[in-house]
């Protein structure tokens, strides 16, 4: 994992400056609209539009490849399978739509700060108040979670070092049990710290 | 480890547990994938985290930990196995498995809680296999059918490749969960002994 957690790439392009809520709405709309794509030509045009947006955002081409590459092990066999059973046209629509949606969603991720997206989630949670959802707590738990990842990685390093020091061989169970027990203990401390700051109900 | 969580509100300790467990699921995604079938299918430890969340935190906190994990992925953290993240993964063909994560954790947790404390291996394995292997794959298969336009038999055989690895993970999960419950008691509800007592009363 890189030192800066997150996939955001800073920039000043129009894509970067579009409000996070608008970008998210476009992704949702594209996801719903993708069901109605029936011809390879339409799929091709949509893919081209997304690629133009990448150019406007000045994204390095390497990042484009980086976001498609993990999908290859699914998409290549899928393409072969669909060509054999449904023909070229249908196969290219199915695979083209998946690639387009993945690239579009990744563009939002690359051009929007995590904090902006957290703010959108907190705003979206506000109407859920009547269900007992507290938007403040949603924001709190998201930020706790962002902190939780490096915290567990630190714990994992400690546990591994302790194992090495005792000369134990690598064993999934001997690693996972102290890691999780340690993590639960740490969450007790965090919980007490939160309660002390008035976050308890 | 004293107060059980009430159904509608999370205490700050519950919030912290949910957040830390989301971190554990993420950390398990960093375990290098075992490449099965000549590297065609990466088998990762991430779904082990799903099973553990249910088996250790129970249905509600377990499911919320996975909802939080998915939210962090959606917000752009590269937490999925192989360093993937961002909104794009929810447009991919494996979206069914992602949606299935909190559902599977809930079901594993619900069955585990129904058996109650102390945590035992056989009921634990039953809970983990039903929720973490069977149900997760069913939801994953529905996702493959919808997103990759596969027929049921094609999606089923695609998912079948993962099942042996999943069963191994279920066994590891149960062994780990037993160790954790032994070290931090109080996470599981006490088993209800009333039916047995009533039976004893009736016999007397």
Interface residues (C-beta under 8 A of the other chain):
Chain A: X1 X2 X5 X6 X7 X8 X24 X27 X31 X67 X70 X71 X73 X74 X75 X77 X78 X81 X82 X86 X90 X94 X98 X101 X102 X103 X104 X105 X106 X108 X109 X110 X112 X114 X117 X118 X121 X132 X137 X140 X141 X142 X144 X145 X146 X147 X148 X149 X150 X151 X152 X153 X156 X172 X173 X176 X177 X179 X180 X181 X183 X184 X185 X186 X187 X188 X189 X190 X191 X192 X194 X195 X199 X200 X201
Chain B: X1 X8 X9 X10 X11 X12 X13 X14 X15 X16 X17 X18 X19 X20 X21 X22 X23 X24 X26 X27 X30 X40 X41 X42 X52 X56 X68 X69 X71 X72 X74 X75 X76 X77 X78 X79 X82 X83 X84 X85 X86 X87 X88 X89 X90 X91 X92 X93 X94 X147 X148 X149 X150 X154 X172 X175 X176 X179 X180 X183 X184 X187
